[in-house]
């Protein structure tokens, strides 16, 4: 009997920890957009649903760009703000300007204004995105209250439909976004 009580408590704790993980908020770290504006990403996405696409290595860059293109082109996700972020804390200070210039060259002014570079708090951001593989793009869906409602990593082909499904199946989020699926 006691064994079943412990087992029940274990499952209840596991379910609760999953809920806590999904309702997590973003770190309060200041970054700089590729257009040169200082921004607190957690505040920039407040009051509006947003998708944040994060890269934690140079190898993740092209796949992050693919994600941004796919989300911006999707009519179902059109009302969601799209932000990209790159973590450059590990890059030498002398190279950061060159890296930012390279990132900037293929982006419109609007896209540059929604692309945030961070040079500190890498551990916090990795924890927020639950990063396990540097070469992958990491994607989170944030609701209008700033809570993380979905996360994924990898190529867009398989995950973008899951992101759309998450938006459509979450009635609270769908109302916030006014989705027509």
Buried (B, 14 or more C-beta within 10 A) or exposed (E): EEEEEEEEEEEEEEEEEEEEEEEBBBBEBBBBBBBEEEBBBBEBBBEBBBBBBBBBBBEBBEBBBBBBEBBBEBEBBEBBBBBBBBBBBEBEEEEBEEBBEEBBEEBEEEBBBBBBBBBBBBEBBBEBBBBEEBBBBBBBBBBBEBBBBBBBBBEBEEBBEEBBEBBBEBEEBBEBBEBEE
